[in-house]
Amino acid sequence: MKTDYDKIGRICVRAIARKLIPNARRATLLMDLECACNEFNLDLDALLAFDELNFAHDIVGIQNHINRKTKQFTNCFVPRAARPNKKEEK
């Protein structure tokens, strides 16, 4: 999956503006979102269009449930912007 870095950048700007993450953690969120894109086939357009509650759920959830060493997500967390993986679609 080609990651859309422009959309990820806009998601980070929105998360910082909403004070969901401190500005110093922007690079971390960029990497976390890239992992989430790979793991969950994130619909970045949907994430950008989410209302504040759903946007915060996904951003905070991604940040809180990623194991940065393994690049896996813990506690069965699935973002609301997740799509079925292309491998699973038939």
Backbone as ProteinMPNN parsed JSONL, in Angstrom:
{"seq_chain_A": "MKTDYDKIGRICVRAIARKLIPNARRATLLMDLECACNEFNLDLDALLAFDELNFAHDIVGIQNHINRKTKQFTNCFVPRAARPNKKEEK", "coords_chain_A": {"N_chain_A": [[0.84, -1.183, 0.0], [0.619, 2.133, -0.916], [1.612, 4.75, 1.012], [0.02, 7.74, 1.85], [1.61, 10.466, 2.339], [1.041, 13.201, 2.471], [-1.607, 13.358, 3.398], [-1.289, 12.066, 5.85], [0.383, 13.923, 7.061], [-1.4, 16.097, 7.267], [-3.224, 14.993, 9.031], [-1.617, 14.816, 11.306], [-1.154, 17.56, 11.797], [-3.765, 18.377, 12.438], [-4.173, 16.799, 14.741], [-2.274, 17.887, 16.483], [-3.195, 20.529, 16.625], [-5.611, 20.091, 17.922], [-4.7, 19.423, 20.332], [-4.199, 16.754, 20.913], [-1.847, 15.476, 20.8], [1.458, 16.419, 21.869], [3.403, 18.937, 20.18], [6.062, 18.169, 19.932], [5.941, 15.465, 19.53], [5.265, 14.926, 16.938], [6.78, 13.65, 14.881], [6.86, 11.064, 15.876], [4.131, 10.399, 15.795], [3.743, 10.501, 13.029], [5.247, 8.255, 12.187], [3.891, 6.267, 13.63], [1.34, 6.399, 12.454], [1.96, 5.594, 9.874], [2.632, 2.915, 10.345], [0.112, 2.064, 11.255], [-1.343, 2.435, 8.911], [-0.241, 0.446, 7.315], [-0.871, -1.834, 8.814], [-3.689, -1.751, 9.188], [-4.816, -0.866, 6.841], [-5.657, 1.84, 6.636], [-8.263, 4.193, 6.065], [-7.523, 7.096, 5.08], [-8.79, 9.401, 4.169], [-11.319, 9.172, 5.333], [-10.576, 9.263, 8.029], [-9.583, 11.893, 8.195], [-11.985, 13.225, 7.772], [-13.511, 12.58, 9.944], [-15.585, 13.294, 12.832], [-14.808, 15.116, 15.864], [-14.737, 13.346, 18.093], [-14.497, 10.681, 17.025], [-12.168, 11.03, 15.522], [-10.316, 11.638, 17.571], [-10.48, 9.214, 18.993], [-9.239, 7.388, 17.215], [-6.629, 8.521, 16.833], [-5.535, 8.804, 19.463], [-5.871, 6.187, 20.299], [-4.223, 4.758, 18.48], [-1.719, 5.801, 19.211], [-1.596, 4.928, 21.872], [-1.726, 2.15, 21.754], [0.207, 0.992, 20.165], [3.011, -1.079, 19.768], [6.078, -0.061, 19.588], [8.442, -1.357, 19.123], [7.85, -3.822, 17.931], [6.083, -3.047, 16.02], [3.439, -3.708, 16.105], [-0.024, -3.844, 17.122], [-1.605, -3.613, 20.288], [-3.862, -5.105, 22.731], [-6.1, -5.707, 21.189], [-6.841, -3.469, 19.713], [-8.488, -1.65, 17.206], [-8.573, 0.783, 14.772], [-11.209, 3.102, 13.989], [-11.173, 3.962, 11.413], [-10.223, 1.869, 9.989], [-9.855, -0.406, 7.257], [-10.778, -3.401, 5.488], [-8.011, -5.571, 4.915], [-6.261, -5.585, 1.833], [-5.331, -8.055, 1.034], [-7.143, -9.785, 2.163], [-9.507, -9.181, 0.899], [-11.854, -10.253, -1.534]], "CA_chain_A": [[0.0, 0.0, 0.0], [1.358, 3.385, -0.954], [1.152, 5.623, 2.078], [-0.162, 9.119, 1.411], [2.26, 11.264, 3.368], [0.378, 14.495, 2.589], [-2.769, 13.18, 4.28], [-0.767, 11.788, 7.192], [0.836, 15.219, 7.577], [-2.583, 16.885, 7.658], [-3.759, 14.364, 10.239], [-0.744, 15.247, 12.407], [-1.439, 18.977, 12.07], [-5.049, 18.421, 13.146], [-4.0, 16.219, 16.082], [-1.544, 18.872, 17.289], [-4.098, 21.674, 16.839], [-6.634, 19.683, 18.893], [-3.955, 19.092, 21.549], [-4.227, 15.318, 21.163], [-0.438, 15.136, 20.998], [2.32, 17.6, 21.893], [4.105, 19.192, 18.925], [7.329, 17.437, 19.93], [5.708, 14.051, 19.181], [4.763, 14.838, 15.567], [7.527, 12.625, 14.143], [6.403, 9.772, 16.387], [2.797, 10.143, 15.244], [3.917, 10.195, 11.603], [5.675, 6.853, 12.075], [2.808, 5.418, 14.138], [0.284, 6.37, 11.441], [2.438, 4.768, 8.766], [2.439, 1.531, 10.797], [-1.327, 1.797, 11.273], [-1.756, 2.3, 7.511], [0.194, -0.874, 6.863], [-1.561, -2.881, 9.575], [-5.151, -1.684, 9.128], [-5.273, -0.313, 5.562], [-6.449, 2.994, 7.07], [-8.907, 5.105, 5.13], [-7.059, 8.395, 5.556], [-9.826, 10.401, 3.879], [-12.341, 9.038, 6.372], [-9.997, 9.756, 9.278], [-9.581, 13.357, 8.125], [-13.362, 13.728, 7.793], [-14.173, 12.212, 11.192], [-15.874, 14.299, 13.847], [-13.735, 15.197, 16.866], [-14.708, 12.159, 18.949], [-13.95, 9.548, 16.294], [-10.778, 11.367, 15.198], [-9.527, 11.471, 18.797], [-10.437, 7.78, 19.293], [-8.233, 6.73, 16.401], [-5.283, 9.063, 17.071], [-5.096, 8.428, 20.811], [-5.786, 4.733, 20.324], [-3.014, 4.349, 17.764], [-0.573, 6.162, 20.04], [-1.577, 4.161, 23.126], [-1.752, 0.694, 21.573], [1.257, 0.486, 19.286], [4.286, -1.506, 20.327], [6.992, 0.511, 18.603], [9.524, -2.306, 18.827], [7.359, -4.866, 17.023], [5.181, -2.393, 15.062], [2.155, -4.388, 16.223], [-0.964, -3.161, 18.002], [-1.953, -4.431, 21.443], [-5.195, -5.03, 23.342], [-7.132, -5.853, 20.154], [-7.27, -2.161, 19.217], [-8.696, -1.459, 15.773], [-9.085, 2.129, 14.521], [-12.498, 3.18, 13.301], [-10.895, 4.213, 9.994], [-9.635, 0.652, 9.402], [-10.545, -1.082, 6.151], [-10.25, -4.762, 5.336], [-6.747, -5.633, 4.192], [-6.442, -5.976, 0.435], [-5.061, -9.486, 0.932], [-8.333, -10.507, 2.605], [-10.636, -8.87, 0.033], [-11.971, -11.162, -2.687]], "C_chain_A": [[0.877, 1.236, 0.0], [0.762, 4.312, 0.11], [1.091, 7.05, 1.563], [0.36, 10.055, 2.503], [1.638, 12.65, 3.528], [-0.812, 14.401, 3.544], [-2.319, 12.886, 5.704], [-0.269, 13.08, 7.829], [-0.319, 16.085, 8.04], [-3.246, 16.31, 8.904], [-2.936, 14.784, 11.45], [-0.999, 16.701, 12.783], [-2.733, 19.106, 12.851], [-4.914, 17.883, 14.564], [-3.271, 17.194, 17.003], [-2.446, 20.06, 17.607], [-5.165, 21.357, 17.876], [-6.015, 19.268, 20.225], [-4.079, 17.612, 21.931], [-2.811, 14.783, 21.369], [0.356, 16.425, 21.116], [3.072, 17.717, 20.573], [5.398, 18.388, 18.823], [7.157, 15.982, 19.501], [5.204, 13.878, 17.754], [5.465, 13.723, 14.785], [7.1, 11.227, 14.586], [5.033, 9.425, 15.813], [2.881, 9.82, 13.757], [4.281, 8.723, 11.409], [4.579, 5.896, 12.546], [1.679, 5.296, 13.11], [0.698, 5.535, 10.232], [2.284, 3.284, 9.118], [0.964, 1.156, 10.788], [-1.868, 1.645, 9.854], [-1.419, 0.909, 6.993], [-0.598, -1.993, 7.538], [-3.062, -2.931, 9.301], [-5.699, -1.156, 7.804], [-6.168, 0.908, 5.825], [-7.032, 3.775, 5.905], [-8.586, 6.519, 5.626], [-8.061, 9.506, 5.276], [-10.922, 10.362, 4.944], [-11.821, 9.587, 7.696], [-9.972, 11.281, 9.3], [-10.987, 13.942, 8.25], [-14.102, 13.42, 9.096], [-14.497, 13.429, 12.047], [-14.794, 14.192, 14.929], [-13.623, 13.927, 17.709], [-14.066, 10.966, 18.243], [-12.498, 9.784, 15.887], [-9.886, 11.13, 16.416], [-9.404, 9.991, 19.162], [-9.313, 7.116, 18.512], [-6.822, 7.219, 16.706], [-4.751, 8.624, 18.429], [-4.951, 6.906, 20.906], [-4.54, 4.208, 19.626], [-1.792, 4.619, 18.626], [-0.465, 5.279, 21.289], [-1.426, 2.656, 22.939], [-0.687, 0.151, 20.639], [2.467, 0.058, 20.123], [5.32, -1.084, 19.291], [8.18, -0.391, 18.281], [9.081, -3.33, 17.786], [6.497, -4.31, 15.89], [3.829, -3.107, 14.991], [1.283, -3.609, 17.211], [-1.458, -4.126, 19.064], [-3.416, -4.257, 21.828], [-6.328, -5.05, 22.321], [-7.65, -4.518, 19.616], [-7.375, -2.178, 17.698], [-9.245, -0.048, 15.579], [-10.416, 2.09, 13.782], [-12.32, 3.428, 11.808], [-10.271, 3.0, 9.303], [-10.523, 0.133, 8.276], [-10.031, -2.515, 6.107], [-8.934, -4.714, 4.559], [-7.004, -6.123, 2.782], [-6.218, -7.462, 0.242], [-6.299, -10.303, 1.247], [-9.526, -10.268, 1.703], [-10.668, -9.836, -1.139], [-13.056, -10.691, -3.603]], "O_chain_A": [[1.779, 1.366, 0.828], [-0.432, 4.611, 0.098], [2.024, 7.513, 0.906], [-0.348, 10.387, 3.454], [1.698, 13.223, 4.617], [-0.998, 15.267, 4.398], [-2.901, 13.4, 6.659], [-0.483, 13.303, 9.021], [-0.235, 16.734, 9.082], [-3.768, 17.053, 9.735], [-3.494, 15.078, 12.508], [-1.053, 17.034, 13.967], [-2.799, 19.861, 13.821], [-5.483, 18.453, 15.495], [-3.618, 17.312, 18.178], [-2.458, 20.544, 18.74], [-5.584, 22.238, 18.627], [-6.716, 18.819, 21.132], [-4.066, 17.261, 23.111], [-2.609, 13.766, 22.032], [-0.028, 17.434, 20.523], [3.348, 16.71, 19.921], [5.783, 17.974, 17.729], [8.138, 15.331, 19.143], [4.757, 12.79, 17.391], [4.807, 12.939, 14.101], [6.992, 10.316, 13.766], [4.8, 8.292, 15.395], [2.157, 8.948, 13.277], [3.698, 8.033, 10.573], [4.361, 4.846, 11.941], [1.126, 4.213, 12.92], [-0.132, 4.848, 9.638], [1.855, 2.489, 8.282], [0.602, 0.059, 10.362], [-2.752, 0.823, 9.613], [-2.227, 0.278, 6.312], [-0.95, -2.983, 6.897], [-3.643, -4.011, 9.194], [-6.912, -1.013, 7.653], [-7.283, 0.999, 5.309], [-6.37, 3.988, 4.889], [-9.287, 7.065, 6.478], [-8.173, 10.451, 6.056], [-11.392, 11.406, 5.398], [-12.538, 10.294, 8.404], [-10.305, 11.893, 10.315], [-11.155, 15.04, 8.78], [-15.194, 13.939, 9.327], [-13.804, 14.446, 12.007], [-13.968, 13.28, 14.902], [-12.514, 13.482, 18.004], [-13.187, 10.312, 18.805], [-11.687, 8.857, 15.902], [-8.832, 10.502, 16.311], [-8.338, 9.552, 19.594], [-8.521, 6.365, 19.081], [-5.906, 6.406, 16.827], [-3.631, 8.123, 18.524], [-4.011, 6.405, 21.523], [-3.876, 3.306, 20.137], [-0.922, 3.758, 18.757], [0.638, 4.928, 21.709], [-1.037, 1.956, 23.874], [-0.68, -1.045, 20.35], [2.879, 0.75, 21.054], [5.417, -1.696, 18.227], [8.847, -0.196, 17.266], [9.835, -3.666, 16.873], [6.214, -5.011, 14.919], [3.165, -3.108, 13.954], [1.779, -2.825, 18.02], [-1.702, -5.301, 18.789], [-4.111, -3.379, 21.317], [-7.392, -4.478, 22.558], [-8.773, -4.446, 19.117], [-6.479, -2.653, 17.0], [-10.277, 0.291, 16.158], [-10.701, 1.149, 13.041], [-13.22, 3.136, 11.021], [-9.839, 3.097, 8.154], [-11.75, 0.216, 8.327], [-8.958, -2.806, 6.636], [-8.775, -3.901, 3.649], [-7.863, -6.975, 2.558], [-6.845, -8.074, -0.622], [-6.501, -11.379, 0.683], [-10.473, -11.055, 1.72], [-9.621, -10.196, -1.678], [-13.312, -11.319, -4.631]]}, "name": "protein", "num_of_chains": 1, "seq": "MKTDYDKIGRICVRAIARKLIPNARRATLLMDLECACNEFNLDLDALLAFDELNFAHDIVGIQNHINRKTKQFTNCFVPRAARPNKKEEK"}
